[in-house]
């Protein structure tokens, strides 16, 4: 069993930056991929980015060039550096281990 805890959300003005962190605990030895999804009010949860622990990274088109996913202590901590934030990035951001392990989420609000 793996537990995920996100941190680092908050309120920021458009154009600003935030960094989200996700710490994994429990049975982390076999984790090969970690990532982020987000869910805006009234919308479906959508994919944001993921990292494979070969260190390949992948991004949704909507965040490519603005967000960077990285990891530390492979299989334990993942970060999402979010730059040039837009109001449409406002959402609850969820840490994710495929296929279906989720954190509780971290709120990000971007004001215009």
C-alpha positions in Angstrom: 0.0 0.0 0.0 1.3 3.5 -0.9 0.1 6.8 0.6 0.5 10.1 -1.3 0.5 13.5 0.4 0.6 16.7 -1.6 1.7 20.1 -0.4 2.5 23.6 -1.8 -0.8 24.8 -3.2 -2.1 28.2 -2.6 -3.3 31.5 -4.1 -1.1 33.3 -6.7 -1.6 36.0 -9.2 -1.6 35.3 -12.9 1.9 35.1 -14.2 3.2 33.8 -10.9 4.7 30.5 -9.8 4.0 27.7 -7.4 5.7 24.4 -6.6 3.7 21.4 -5.6 5.3 18.5 -3.8 4.1 14.9 -3.4 5.6 12.6 -0.9 5.0 8.8 -1.2 5.2 6.5 1.7 4.6 2.8 2.4 5.5 0.3 -0.3 7.3 2.6 -2.7 10.0 0.1 -3.9 8.1 -0.9 -7.0 6.9 2.6 -8.1 8.0 3.3 -11.7 5.8 6.3 -12.6 4.4 9.2 -10.7 2.4 12.1 -11.9 -0.2 14.8 -11.5 -3.8 15.3 -12.5 -6.0 18.3 -11.8 -9.7 19.0 -11.5 -11.3 22.4 -11.9 -14.7 23.2 -10.5 -17.4 21.6 -12.6 -14.9 19.8 -14.8 -13.6 16.3 -15.1 -10.2 15.4 -13.7 -7.5 15.9 -16.4 -4.0 14.7 -16.9 -1.2 17.2 -16.3 2.2 15.5 -16.3 4.1 12.3 -15.3 7.6 11.2 -14.8 9.0 7.7 -15.3 11.9 6.7 -13.1 14.0 6.3 -16.2 13.5 10.1 -15.9 11.4 10.5 -19.0 8.8 13.3 -18.6 5.5 13.9 -20.3 3.1 16.8 -20.3 -0.3 17.8 -21.3 -0.3 20.3 -24.2 -2.0 22.9 -22.0 1.0 23.0 -19.5 3.9 22.2 -21.8 6.6 24.8 -21.5 5.2 26.3 -18.3 5.2 23.3 -15.9 8.1 21.0 -15.0 7.9 17.7 -13.2 10.9 16.3 -11.4 11.7 13.9 -8.7 14.0 13.4 -5.7 14.8 10.3 -3.8 13.5 8.3 -6.7 10.1 6.8 -6.0 9.5 8.9 -2.9 9.0 12.6 -3.9 7.8 14.3 -7.0 7.5 18.0 -7.7 5.5 20.1 -10.1 7.0 23.5 -10.7 4.3 25.7 -12.2 5.4 28.9 -13.9 3.5 31.6 -15.9 0.3 30.5 -14.2 -3.0 31.4 -15.7 -6.5 31.6 -14.2 -7.5 28.5 -16.1 -4.8 26.5 -14.1 -7.1 27.0 -11.1 -7.9 23.5 -9.8 -7.3 20.9 -7.2 -4.1 19.1 -8.1 -3.8 15.4 -7.3 -0.7 13.3 -7.1 -1.0 10.0 -8.9 0.6 6.6 -9.2 -0.9 4.5 -12.0 -3.2 3.0 -12.3 -5.3 4.4 -9.5 -3.5 5.6 -6.4 -4.3 9.2 -5.6 -3.4 11.8 -3.0 -6.1 13.9 -1.4 -5.2 16.9 -3.5 -3.8 20.4 -3.1 -5.8 23.5 -4.1 -4.2 26.0 -6.5 -6.0 29.3 -7.2 -4.7 31.7 -9.8 -6.3 35.1 -9.7 -6.5 37.4 -12.8 
